[in-house]
Amino acid sequence: LRKQAKTQVFLNLEPVYVKEVGTFIKLLHSIFANLSASLPNLGILLIQEALSK
């Protein structure tokens, strides 16, 4: 009976956990997408800065 209760709790928590992890992964993905989009610009700025000295 105890094991069944634990399983029930786990099954109740699982969808929440999966949703949270999914949200976290999406967040990470968007952060990396933004980073990779802004890195070339950053590189160009650094090169221009270095050349202007």
C-alpha positions as CSV (number, residue, x, y, z in Angstrom):
1,L,0.0,0.0,0.0
2,R,2.8,2.4,0.9
3,K,4.6,1.7,-2.4
4,Q,1.4,2.4,-4.3
5,A,1.0,5.7,-2.5
6,K,4.6,6.7,-3.4
7,T,3.9,5.7,-7.0
8,Q,0.8,7.9,-7.0
9,V,2.7,10.9,-5.6
10,F,5.4,10.4,-8.2
11,L,2.8,10.1,-11.0
12,N,1.2,13.3,-9.8
13,L,4.6,15.1,-9.7
14,E,5.9,13.8,-12.9
15,P,3.9,16.1,-15.3
16,V,4.9,19.1,-13.3
17,Y,8.5,18.1,-13.4
18,V,8.4,17.4,-17.1
19,K,6.8,20.7,-17.8
20,E,9.4,22.5,-15.6
21,V,12.3,20.8,-17.4
22,G,10.8,21.6,-20.7
23,T,10.4,25.2,-19.8
24,F,14.0,25.3,-18.5
25,I,15.4,23.7,-21.7
26,K,13.4,26.2,-23.8
27,L,14.8,29.0,-21.7
28,L,18.4,27.7,-22.1
29,H,17.8,27.3,-25.8
30,S,16.7,30.9,-26.3
31,I,19.6,32.2,-24.2
32,F,22.1,30.3,-26.4
33,A,20.3,31.4,-29.5
34,N,20.6,35.0,-28.4
35,L,24.2,34.5,-27.4
36,S,25.1,33.0,-30.8
37,A,23.3,35.8,-32.5
38,S,25.1,38.5,-30.6
39,L,28.6,36.9,-30.5
40,P,29.5,37.7,-34.1
41,N,28.6,41.4,-33.4
42,L,30.7,41.3,-30.3
43,G,33.6,39.8,-32.2
44,I,33.3,42.5,-34.8
45,L,33.2,45.2,-32.1
46,L,36.3,43.7,-30.4
47,I,38.2,43.6,-33.7
48,Q,37.3,47.2,-34.5
49,E,38.4,48.2,-31.0
50,A,41.7,46.4,-31.4
51,L,42.3,47.9,-34.9
52,S,41.5,51.4,-33.8
53,K,44.2,51.4,-31.1
